[in-house]
Amino acid sequence: MTRDDETIAFYNKEATTYTKQPSEVGESTRLRNFADLICPKGDVLDLGCGAGNAARAFHTLGFKVTAFDGSEGMLAQIRKIAEITTICSDFDGLDMVDTFDGIWANFCLQHVPRAELPAVLDNITKAMRADSWLLIGIHEGTETRRDKLGRLYCHHTEADLTKALEQRGLRVHSVAFADSTGYDGTPFSGMTMVAQKLG
């Protein structure tokens, strides 16, 4: 099972409080730049969507959006928008083939147990159409830990993640880093990698 039950339990319990936290994802240059890569009115997957801030933004930009998360509590925040398809599942449930023009996996894959990430990347790659785009936001490094709130974090390096994507036929176009602070107050280095599935 490609999820961590303790992490999901946190998000279910804290969904209402968590979603009240301010988020600039929907208005961010990072999201706008990614959206510009995707064909107009294309199919976008917000993977590990959380409160759905990115899903809402993609919907506003005219894309057909699917919001996918393992937490029913978090998905409840986005289900008010009927045009957005919602799926509650662990990553094993990502079983689509050639479905999406863009996949936004923004700081969700660090919650996947390290040994299970290859299977999740396989699922992501299968779900992408030829020439589609993938954004991964993840904690950079080599550490595996639980934060102060009990959530699992598996950090990944640029070299290892690049290699994993290239092995699956994805070409990395850009990598960016930014220091940030987690919900529990722990500082981390965030890495954003944008890649395209080769046609």
Secondary structure, 3 states (H helix, E strand, C coil): CCCCHHHHHHHHHHHHHHCCCCCCHHHCHHHHHHHHHCCCCCEEEEECCCCCHHHHHHHHCCCEEEEEECCHHHHCCCCCCCCCEEEECCHHHCCCCCCEEEEEEECCHHHCCHHHHHHHHHHHHHHEEEEEEEEEEEEECCCEEECCCCCEEECECHHHHHHHHHHCCEEEEEEEEEEEECCCCCEEEEEEEEEEECC
